[in-house]
Amino acid sequence: MSRPHSRIPEPLRKLARTAKEAGWTITRTGNGHLRWRHPDGATVITSSTPNGGKHATRNARGALKRAGLDDESKTGESV
């Protein structure tokens, strides 16, 4: 059985919910990365498998914040 193509990794799910509620769209690139698109057009590409643990998640959160995502629901991690 294969994984669903649109599956968001566990460490990024809460961030994805916040982004979707703010009007962002999240899609997959041709090579499986996540493409986060701000309603104003800014785009951020992140890994779909944050194997770096906290660092990869923190880097994704920082990139999305710089692109305009207001993530007030942080889980104790600083950006």
C-alpha positions as CSV (number, residue, x, y, z in Angstrom):
1,M,0.0,0.0,0.0
2,S,1.4,3.4,-0.9
3,R,1.2,6.6,1.1
4,P,-1.3,9.2,0.0
5,H,0.5,11.8,-2.3
6,S,-0.9,14.7,-0.3
7,R,0.3,13.5,3.2
8,I,1.9,16.2,5.3
9,P,4.6,15.0,7.7
10,E,3.6,15.0,11.4
11,P,5.9,17.8,12.5
12,L,4.4,20.1,9.9
13,R,0.7,19.3,10.2
14,K,-0.2,22.0,12.8
15,L,1.7,24.5,10.7
16,A,-0.1,23.3,7.6
17,R,-3.5,23.8,9.3
18,T,-2.5,27.3,10.3
19,A,-1.4,28.1,6.7
20,K,-4.6,26.7,5.2
21,E,-6.8,28.7,7.6
22,A,-4.8,31.8,6.5
23,G,-5.6,31.1,2.8
24,W,-2.3,29.4,1.8
25,T,-2.3,26.4,-0.6
26,I,0.0,23.5,-0.1
27,T,0.8,21.2,-3.1
28,R,3.5,18.8,-4.0
29,T,6.2,19.5,-6.5
30,G,7.2,17.0,-9.2
31,N,9.9,15.6,-7.0
32,G,7.8,15.4,-3.8
33,H,8.7,18.6,-1.9
34,L,5.9,20.7,-0.4
35,R,5.1,24.0,-2.2
36,W,3.5,26.5,0.2
37,R,1.8,29.4,-1.7
38,H,0.8,32.6,0.1
39,P,-2.5,34.2,-1.1
40,D,-0.4,37.1,-2.4
41,G,1.8,34.8,-4.5
42,A,4.9,34.2,-2.3
43,T,6.1,30.6,-2.6
44,V,8.1,28.6,-0.2
45,I,9.4,25.1,-1.0
46,T,10.1,22.7,2.0
47,S,11.1,19.1,2.3
48,S,8.3,16.7,2.5
49,T,10.3,14.5,4.9
50,P,11.9,16.6,7.6
51,N,14.5,14.0,8.5
52,G,16.5,16.7,10.3
53,G,14.0,16.6,13.1
54,K,13.7,19.9,15.0
55,H,16.1,21.7,12.6
56,A,14.2,21.0,9.4
57,T,10.9,21.9,11.1
58,R,12.4,25.1,12.5
59,N,13.9,26.0,9.1
60,A,10.5,25.4,7.4
61,R,8.7,27.5,10.1
62,G,11.2,30.3,9.7
63,A,11.0,30.4,5.9
64,L,7.2,30.4,6.0
65,K,7.2,33.2,8.6
66,R,9.5,35.3,6.4
67,A,7.1,34.7,3.5
68,G,4.2,36.1,5.6
69,L,2.7,33.2,7.6
70,D,1.7,34.4,11.1
71,D,2.1,31.3,13.2
72,E,0.8,32.2,16.6
73,S,0.2,28.6,17.5
74,K,3.9,27.7,17.9
75,T,4.6,24.6,20.0
76,G,7.3,26.1,22.1
77,E,9.8,26.4,19.3
78,S,11.4,29.8,18.6
79,V,12.1,30.9,15.1
